[in-house]
Amino acid sequence: MNTILDNKDKLTKHYSNHVKVKIGLAKLLEFAGQLETLLDRLAIPSDKLLALSQVGIDFSVAEAELRQWLNDPIFTPYPAIAEALLKLLGSKHLVKPVFLDVIVFNYENSPGVSSPHNLADVDLTVLRAAVVKGYNNRYGEVVTDFHSLVR
């Protein structure tokens, strides 16, 4: 993300006078606002991905696809489940990484559970079970207690 911000600053400095002369200050400001909005949207999932990786949550799908899902609370449960995982783990982390996409799949395929679209909708008991199932599937183990996966 720092590379994107550094490049944005270099691009802005280098071309600002040229663009001011060619298309005018109003268009330049409009472009700058659109670029800032795009960078803000990209930063949210990047920060969340970093935070998730620090607690032992990774992913098995394309990063670009996961970023879209993390940035779409209306149509995907990813933002809510990611936030719940971060809150659940706090300053602790999993002993071995578990895929976020697998956790979400396990959560959504739990009997009687609806797809959460905000943090309050996430059932932590179901989430813990989804993490354990994802861990067991990935590592071929038979762990039954979520707390044994956390340190």
N, C-alpha and C positions, 0 to 999 in steps of 0.2 A: 504494500500500500504506500510506503514511503517513496518508492520509485515513481509511482503514479503522481503523487503530490509534487515531487521534485521536478518531474517532467512538465507538469502543468505550470509550475512557476517559471521554468525556463521558456516554455512556449509563450506564455503570457508576456514576459519581458521582451522577448525577441520580436514578436510580431505585433505588439500593441500599437506602436507608432504606424507601422505599415497598414494595419487594418483600419486605424482611425482615419487615415488619409483616403484609403480605397472605398470603404463602405460607411464611414461615419461613426461617431461616438455612440449613438443610440443603438445601432446594430451590434457594436462591440460589447456594450453592457448587456444586451439581451443574450448574446452568445456566452458571455462569462457567467451569467445567471444559470443558463442551461447546463453548462459544464459543471458548475458547483453543485447543482441538483443531482447530476449523474454521479459525481464523486461521493456525495453524501449517501446515495443509494448503494454504491459499491462498498463503502466503508462499514456499513452496518453488518452485513454478513461476514466480512473479513474479520472484524473485531469479534464477532460471535464464534467464527471458526477457530480463531486463536484461543479464545476462552475455553471452548469445548476441547480443543486438543490438550490444553493444560490440565484438564480433569480426566483425560483418558478417553475422550470420545473422538473417533475419526469417521471416515466414510468410505464407501465402496463404489460410489457413483462418480460421474464426472463433477469436478469442482464447480464448473460454471452452472450446471444443472442444480446442484445443491444450493448455490448462492441464490438462484431464482426462488427456490422453494423457501429458503430462510427469509426471503424478503416478501413473502406473499401470505400474510396471515388470513386472508379471506378464503383462499382456495386450498391451502395446505395446512396441516397441523405442525409443520416443522418449527415455526417460530415459537409456538406455545410449548412444544415438547423440549426444544433446545433450552428455553428459559427455565423450564421446570427442572431439567437435568442440572443446569448450573446452580440453581437454588438448592436442589437436593444434595448435590455433592459439596457445595460450599468451598471450603479451602482444602478439601480432601480430593483424592483422585482414585480412579479404578486401578487395580493391580496390573491389568492388561487392557489395551484399548478395545472398545466395542464400537461397531459401525452405527452411526446415527440413523442411517436409512433402514437398517435392520431393526433397530429399536422402534422406530416409527411404524414399520410394517407389523412387528409383533404387537405393538400397542393397539393399532387399528384393527387387528384381527383377533383381539381378545373378545370373548363372548360378552355381549351386553354393553359394550363400550362404544360411544360415539366419538367421532373425530373432534379433538379439541381445537378451538381457534383462539383461545386466550388462556393465560396461565391458570385462572381460576377453574377452568374446565378440565384440567389434567388431574386424573386420579393417580395419586402417588403410589398406591399399592399396585395398580396395574403397571405403572411405569417401572417400578422396581422389578416386577416379574418379567417385563419386556427386556430389561437390561440383562437379567440373569439368563433368559432364553437366548439372547443374542450372544452372550459370552459363551455359553455352553455349545451353541452351534459352531461358533468360530474356532473354539479351542478343543472341541471334542471331549468336554468335561461334563460332570453331572453335579454342578454346584446347585444348592437349593436356597441358600441364604444370600440376599443382596449384600448384607453388611460384611460378609466374608470377602467380597470383591473390592471393598473400599479400604483405603489406608490414608 
